């Protein structure tokens, strides 16, 4: 395996982590919105 392949692999791993964290963050924000929306509907 040459250096370029290794760099590409590292980059892909990094990108995958970012996507994972972004998805988790989006889910948290969505859950928060849903909760506030439900509270708003009750009033």
N, CA, C and O atoms as a GROMACS GRO file, in nm:
protein
  172
    1UNK      N    1   0.086  -0.120   0.000
    1UNK     CA    2   0.000   0.000   0.000
    1UNK      C    3   0.089   0.125   0.000
    1UNK      O    4   0.177   0.139   0.085
    2UNK      N    5   0.065   0.213  -0.094
    2UNK     CA    6   0.149   0.333  -0.099
    2UNK      C    7   0.091   0.445  -0.014
    2UNK      O    8  -0.020   0.435   0.039
    3UNK      N    9   0.168   0.552  -0.004
    3UNK     CA   10   0.132   0.662   0.086
    3UNK      C   11  -0.001   0.727   0.046
    3UNK      O   12  -0.080   0.765   0.132
    4UNK      N   13  -0.024   0.739  -0.084
    4UNK     CA   14  -0.146   0.804  -0.131
    4UNK      C   15  -0.269   0.724  -0.087
    4UNK      O   16  -0.369   0.782  -0.044
    5UNK      N   17  -0.262   0.593  -0.098
    5UNK     CA   18  -0.372   0.509  -0.055
    5UNK      C   19  -0.399   0.528   0.094
    5UNK      O   20  -0.514   0.537   0.138
    6UNK      N   21  -0.292   0.534   0.171
    6UNK     CA   22  -0.305   0.550   0.316
    6UNK      C   23  -0.370   0.685   0.349
    6UNK      O   24  -0.456   0.693   0.437
    7UNK      N   25  -0.328   0.788   0.279
    7UNK     CA   26  -0.387   0.922   0.302
    7UNK      C   27  -0.536   0.920   0.268
    7UNK      O   28  -0.617   0.978   0.339
    8UNK      N   29  -0.569   0.854   0.158
    8UNK     CA   30  -0.708   0.846   0.115
    8UNK      C   31  -0.791   0.772   0.220
    8UNK      O   32  -0.903   0.812   0.253
    9UNK      N   33  -0.734   0.664   0.271
    9UNK     CA   34  -0.803   0.585   0.373
    9UNK      C   35  -0.827   0.669   0.499
    9UNK      O   36  -0.936   0.666   0.556
   10UNK      N   37  -0.726   0.744   0.540
   10UNK     CA   38  -0.739   0.832   0.657
   10UNK      C   39  -0.847   0.937   0.634
   10UNK      O   40  -0.926   0.967   0.723
   11UNK      N   41  -0.849   0.992   0.513
   11UNK     CA   42  -0.947   1.095   0.479
   11UNK      C   43  -1.089   1.039   0.484
   11UNK      O   44  -1.180   1.102   0.538
   12UNK      N   45  -1.106   0.919   0.429
   12UNK     CA   46  -1.239   0.857   0.429
   12UNK      C   47  -1.286   0.826   0.571
   12UNK      O   48  -1.403   0.844   0.604
   13UNK      N   49  -1.193   0.781   0.653
   13UNK     CA   50  -1.225   0.752   0.793
   13UNK      C   51  -1.270   0.880   0.864
   13UNK      O   52  -1.367   0.880   0.939
   14UNK      N   53  -1.198   0.988   0.839
   14UNK     CA   54  -1.228   1.119   0.896
   14UNK      C   55  -1.367   1.166   0.850
   14UNK      O   56  -1.447   1.214   0.930
   15UNK      N   57  -1.392   1.152   0.721
   15UNK     CA   58  -1.521   1.194   0.664
   15UNK      C   59  -1.635   1.113   0.725
   15UNK      O   60  -1.742   1.167   0.753
   16UNK      N   61  -1.612   0.984   0.745
   16UNK     CA   62  -1.714   0.897   0.802
   16UNK      C   63  -1.749   0.941   0.944
   16UNK      O   64  -1.866   0.942   0.982
   17UNK      N   65  -1.648   0.978   1.020
   17UNK     CA   66  -1.671   1.026   1.157
   17UNK      C   67  -1.753   1.154   1.157
   17UNK      O   68  -1.845   1.170   1.239
   18UNK      N   69  -1.721   1.245   1.066
   18UNK     CA   70  -1.794   1.371   1.058
   18UNK      C   71  -1.940   1.345   1.024
   18UNK      O   72  -2.030   1.404   1.084
   19UNK      N   73  -1.964   1.257   0.928
   19UNK     CA   74  -2.101   1.225   0.890
   19UNK      C   75  -2.177   1.166   1.009
   19UNK      O   76  -2.291   1.203   1.035
   20UNK      N   77  -2.112   1.076   1.080
   20UNK     CA   78  -2.174   1.012   1.196
   20UNK      C   79  -2.212   1.115   1.302
   20UNK      O   80  -2.323   1.113   1.355
   21UNK      N   81  -2.118   1.206   1.333
   21UNK     CA   82  -2.145   1.308   1.434
   21UNK      C   83  -2.254   1.404   1.389
   21UNK      O   84  -2.337   1.447   1.469
   22UNK      N   85  -2.253   1.437   1.260
   22UNK     CA   86  -2.355   1.527   1.206
   22UNK      C   87  -2.493   1.464   1.218
   22UNK      O   88  -2.590   1.531   1.255
   23UNK      N   89  -2.502   1.336   1.184
   23UNK     CA   90  -2.630   1.266   1.194
   23UNK      C   91  -2.679   1.263   1.338
   23UNK      O   92  -2.798   1.286   1.364
   24UNK      N   93  -2.590   1.234   1.431
   24UNK     CA   94  -2.628   1.231   1.572
   24UNK      C   95  -2.680   1.367   1.617
   24UNK      O   96  -2.780   1.376   1.688
   25UNK      N   97  -2.611   1.471   1.575
   25UNK     CA   98  -2.650   1.607   1.612
   25UNK      C   99  -2.788   1.640   1.554
   25UNK      O  100  -2.873   1.697   1.623
   26UNK      N  101  -2.810   1.604   1.428
   26UNK     CA  102  -2.939   1.629   1.363
   26UNK      C  103  -3.051   1.557   1.436
   26UNK      O  104  -3.159   1.613   1.456
   27UNK      N  105  -3.025   1.433   1.476
   27UNK     CA  106  -3.128   1.356   1.546
   27UNK      C  107  -3.161   1.420   1.680
   27UNK      O  108  -3.278   1.425   1.720
   28UNK      N  109  -3.060   1.467   1.750
   28UNK     CA  110  -3.083   1.534   1.878
   28UNK      C  111  -3.167   1.659   1.859
   28UNK      O  112  -3.262   1.683   1.932
   29UNK      N  113  -3.131   1.739   1.759
   29UNK     CA  114  -3.204   1.863   1.734
   29UNK      C  115  -3.347   1.833   1.693
   29UNK      O  116  -3.440   1.903   1.734
   30UNK      N  117  -3.366   1.728   1.612
   30UNK     CA  118  -3.500   1.692   1.568
   30UNK      C  119  -3.584   1.647   1.687
   30UNK      O  120  -3.702   1.683   1.698
   31UNK      N  121  -3.524   1.570   1.776
   31UNK     CA  122  -3.596   1.523   1.895
   31UNK      C  123  -3.637   1.642   1.982
   31UNK      O  124  -3.747   1.645   2.037
   32UNK      N  125  -3.548   1.739   1.993
   32UNK     CA  126  -3.575   1.859   2.071
   32UNK      C  127  -3.692   1.937   2.009
   32UNK      O  128  -3.781   1.983   2.080
   33UNK      N  129  -3.690   1.951   1.877
   33UNK     CA  130  -3.799   2.021   1.807
   33UNK      C  131  -3.931   1.950   1.828
   33UNK      O  132  -4.033   2.012   1.856
   34UNK      N  133  -3.928   1.817   1.812
   34UNK     CA  134  -4.050   1.738   1.828
   34UNK      C  135  -4.107   1.755   1.969
   34UNK      O  136  -4.228   1.770   1.986
   35UNK      N  137  -4.019   1.755   2.068
   35UNK     CA  138  -4.061   1.768   2.207
   35UNK      C  139  -4.128   1.905   2.228
   35UNK      O  140  -4.234   1.914   2.290
   36UNK      N  141  -4.064   2.009   2.177
   36UNK     CA  142  -4.120   2.143   2.193
   36UNK      C  143  -4.253   2.155   2.118
   36UNK      O  144  -4.345   2.221   2.165
   37UNK      N  145  -4.261   2.091   2.004
   37UNK     CA  146  -4.383   2.096   1.924
   37UNK      C  147  -4.497   2.029   1.999
   37UNK      O  148  -4.609   2.080   2.001
   38UNK      N  149  -4.469   1.915   2.060
   38UNK     CA  150  -4.572   1.843   2.137
   38UNK      C  151  -4.618   1.925   2.256
   38UNK      O  152  -4.737   1.932   2.286
   39UNK      N  153  -4.523   1.989   2.324
   39UNK     CA  154  -4.556   2.074   2.438
   39UNK      C  155  -4.644   2.190   2.390
   39UNK      O  156  -4.741   2.228   2.456
   40UNK      N  157  -4.609   2.246   2.276
   40UNK     CA  158  -4.684   2.357   2.218
   40UNK      C  159  -4.826   2.316   2.181
   40UNK      O  160  -4.919   2.395   2.195
   41UNK      N  161  -4.842   2.193   2.135
   41UNK     CA  162  -4.974   2.145   2.096
   41UNK      C  163  -5.067   2.127   2.215
   41UNK      O  164  -5.188   2.144   2.203
   42UNK      N  165  -5.010   2.094   2.329
   42UNK     CA  166  -5.092   2.068   2.449
   42UNK      C  167  -5.160   2.195   2.499
   42UNK      O  168  -5.270   2.188   2.554
   43UNK      N  169  -5.097   2.309   2.481
   43UNK     CA  170  -5.152   2.434   2.533
   43UNK      C  171  -5.273   2.479   2.452
   43UNK      O  172  -5.332   2.583   2.481
   0.00000   0.00000   0.00000
